[in-house]
């Protein structure tokens, strides 16, 4: 089976956090038996068995695009300029879709399906949280419906909460099947030994929506208390980080796995952003960390309140969650429940690849017998 995968994000090197899950998924699919995988994406080191489908002109352009924060950042911050960039992106995708000698397309993110040619090749289209906001743009649903009509299509969000609106928009033309991402086995191998002074972690891009009420709710709990709040992630907006927050800038998965997760009390996310299933939350749960999260559909889909962590809708609930999870027995019990759930429902990247390959086979069967 020959698959073309497309993505507008990909890590440049081992220290780059952007699009790490694309590299992991591509590597796992390439390890599957009888698979040939071509990848159209920004430049970076490709896994064994994965071939680049990007030409030299596109490579240079995509590198510059990632240097400016990627397409999602441009759409948020530079709306006029982004119109030109989006046009060029869609032309480049159209080129590779038309020229690819593949059996099936694996397209990451709904908007990247818009330039599909009318060639009836099956397509698996992944969906993240940001895609749900794009669906509200004028004409977006109509253009996507036109692109997927007449072919076997599976739309695969990475979280269950997106299923109902996607079926409402596309269920008459495509199957909508949630496919959770996998986890690197290194996270499951972590053995926790929390530090004597409670150490809480926040790992996120620094934007107002991603931080949410973090600073406001945390200040009375952390400013003068014997506990620490450690913040990791790239600065993507002009955010003032309070002096009592220990801000480390961007980090790598290796640093989190070896230096921070083993000794942390838990992971905090008070995001208001349109989330799918944030990968760092899955990795933290696989490592046995309980989660404190804002009460929103994406987080409720992952965190069983009172079982694998706590969901908060107010400063008082947040304070109660922090205090409750600093009890050693409670912390250990919820962390163990988080790890068990992630292992059972998500597994590894090879498990994720098996889920995708099963859908590939079903789509190709539909084409052959349709």
HUKA-V240399 format. One record per helix or strand of 2 or more residues. SS is the DSSP state (hx for helix, st for strand). FROM is the first residue (numbers start at 1). TO is the last residue. If there is no record, write none. Layout:
SS|FROM|TO  SS|FROM|TO
//
This chain:
st|2|6  hx|20|31  st|36|40  st|50|52  hx|56|67  hx|70|77  hx|79|99  st|104|108  hx|110|113  st|122|127  hx|129|134  hx|140|148  st|153|157  hx|160|170  st|175|176  hx|185|188  st|198|203  hx|208|211  hx|214|222  st|227|232  st|246|247  hx|253|263  st|266|269  hx|279|286  st|291|294  hx|297|300  st|309|312  hx|315|324  hx|328|345  hx|349|369
//
